[in-house]
């Protein structure tokens, strides 16, 4: 039974990504002090979100930020705070594109936001579990969901190393890694 469930989950994940994965999709290299990962982005499904993310990367905005929220068996979040837990100034929020048919599954990258569905700026998270509760259900504040705009295609070992970091509370924030997980550089490689 467990094997059948695993196979069904793997097939579902493959189907979800086979429609989005294309050879010409942009890819970014995310270098951290714990290793690197390559993320493939899906501009056909999330054009506003991908353009926003790539603009922040091109500007060097992410360089020196941290993964400031790490919850094992949920997600790792970063891209908006420096090592002193100070928020970086961002551009205006973008339109939520969570109704694009992509799902918050293991290895996908999505935009972080506040309770306002259209409040995402620079912060993103990588799912380390299948987080159906974060998927789009309807266009209401409670059910809008979180925009998936890509997935890790290489470097899940790094993601898994980050997700298991011991955490603490710091400067009013919970789930902060005790030893900073620094995003050293994010750059487009394709």
C-alpha positions, 0 to 999 in steps of 0.5 A: 500500500505504501509503495502504491501511494509513493508511486502515485505521488511520483506520477502526480508530481511528474505530470504536474511538472511535465507541462511546465518544464521546457528546455528554454525555461530560465534557470537560476543558480542559488549559491548558499553557504551550505551549497548550491541549487539550480531552480528552473522557472516557469514564465508561461505559467507565472510571467509576472512572478518570474519577471519579478524574481529575475529582476531582483536576481539581476539587481543583486538584491538576494546576495547576502540575504538569508533563509530566515524561516526554516520549518522542517517538513514544511518549507524554507523561506528567504530573500528579504532579510539580511543577517541582522534580521533587517528587512530589505527595501523592496519594489511594489507588490505583484499580482498573485498568479497562484491560479496557474495550475501549479501546486506547492509540492516538494521542491517547488519554489513559491512567493511568500506573502502576507494575508493580502493575496497580492502582497508578494515582493521579494521573499520566496520559499521552497516547499520541502513537503507537499503543501496542498493547503497553500494551493489556489482554491478560489479568488478569496483572501483565505483561499487564493494560495501561494504562487508556484513559479518554478522548481529545484532541478538540481541541489535538493541535497542543499535544500534538505541540509537547510531544512534540517538546521536547528532554529530559534527565535530571534528579533521577534521571528520564530524558526530562524536558523541558529547558524545563518543560512546565507544566500551568497548569490542568485544569478540567471544561468540560462 
